[in-house]
Amino acid sequence: MPKQFDLLVFDWDGTLMDSTGTIARAIQSAFAEVGLAVPSDKEARYVIGYGMQEAMQYLAPEATAAQITDVVAVYRRYYLAQDHDVALYDGVMEAMPLFIEAGFQLAVATGKSRVGLDRALASTGLGGFFKTTRTADEAFSKPHPAMLHYILDKCGVEGSRAVMIGDTTHDLQLAQNAGTQSLALTYGAHKLPELLTCKPLAHFDDFHALKDWILLNA
């Protein structure tokens, strides 16, 4: 069967790395320490995928600029204190060389900072698999298409030959805005009914199922 895609673009948190719970707890702890109203678990998970500044502003629209700066800094302290316990989802490491062997270019589009992503790429050993990566402090936050447009240009791939893979509506809306297809993962930050509103090409309950679909259909 001819390939549909030349480029697979992955979100990071909640897609490749099992970090959504850690992120949500760190957000809640940061809000409590700074003295802002603590978001619910659902609210904290909703903003995963945004850049941190945008996420905190969304959760605390009445906060001052100084409070946003403080809560971002405190969040990073809480997250870094726990990130050594965060692992890749089962099947991710084994899948990456198979995708390369199948002829795909791989990239990452993430709401993490450059420092945070580089730290995660080094600790997991995944860095060498990706042609390019783009973070929220290098482009407009998802779902603005700039992040994905940069990746398409860097990889020399048309939007119709790329697919964005993620666990949030922000990822899938990014794909729509950039003119690519999307694939949804249901085990991360957003639930299936939310994801389906963005009309992904397919959805999967674990990374093994995603891998099998890509190798057979993508």
ABEGO torsion letter per residue (X at the ends): XBBABABBBBBABGAABBAAAAAAAAAAAAAAAAGBBBBBAAAAAAABGBBAAAAAAAABAABBAAAAAAAAAAAAAAAAAAAAABBBBBGAAAAAAAAAAAGBBBBBBBABBAAAAAAAAAAAGAAAABABBBBAAABBBOABAAAAAAAAAAAGBBAAABBBBBABAAAAAAAAAAGBBBBBBAABABBAAAAAAAGBABBBABAAAAAAAAAAAX
